[in-house]
Amino acid sequence: MGIEEKINADVKASMLAKNAKRLEAVRAIKSVILLLKTSPEGLTEDSATKAIQKEYKKRKETYEIYVQQNRPDLADDELSQALVMEEYLPKALSEEELKTIIKNAITEIGATSSADMGKVMGAANKTIAGRADGKLVSQLVKTMLG
């Protein structure tokens, strides 16, 4: 079952269960999928995953802003949507797995200083493929090269 069929089935299931919060999040994903279908690059599993990750990240950032502004009602909505979107993303890598991937990239490239950070990030991101937050990867690369 492709991502589009899974989303459509989940929209239907959420409607039948009368789960409004889940339905809102799944519909947001569906709209992104529909936009991808009509885009020049088309709908692929990879493009769908990237688009869902982007939406997930937006929800998490908005959640943090609402928490800072002391708006728990709005923050809860954003967090619940982010949690639903997380279900459609590949399993995130642990920090230890990330460190192993980064060590391999450093060894492969022969990086010795922070000047090689871009090369290491490029090599590591090919392996990571969106299964980790870019900020965390960047911090780990800086630490390991520093």
Stockholm file with secondary structure:
# STOCKHOLM 1.0

chainA/1-146         MGIEEKINADVKASMLAKNAKRLEAVRAIKSVILLLKTSPEGLTEDSATKAIQKEYKKRKETYEIYVQQNRPDLADDELSQALVMEEYLPKALSEEELKTIIKNAITEIGATSSADMGKVMGAANKTIAGRADGKLVSQLVKTMLG
#=GR chainA/1-146 SS CCHHHHHHHHHHHHHHHTCHHHHHHHHHHHHHHHHHHHSTTCCCHHHHHHHHHHHHHHHHHHHHHHHHTTCHHHHHHHHHHHHHHHTTSCCCCCHHHHHHHHHHHHHHHTCCSGGGHHHHHHHHHHHHTTSSCHHHHHHHHHHHHC
#=GC SS_cons         CCHHHHHHHHHHHHHHHTCHHHHHHHHHHHHHHHHHHHSTTCCCHHHHHHHHHHHHHHHHHHHHHHHHTTCHHHHHHHHHHHHHHHTTSCCCCCHHHHHHHHHHHHHHHTCCSGGGHHHHHHHHHHHHTTSSCHHHHHHHHHHHHC
//
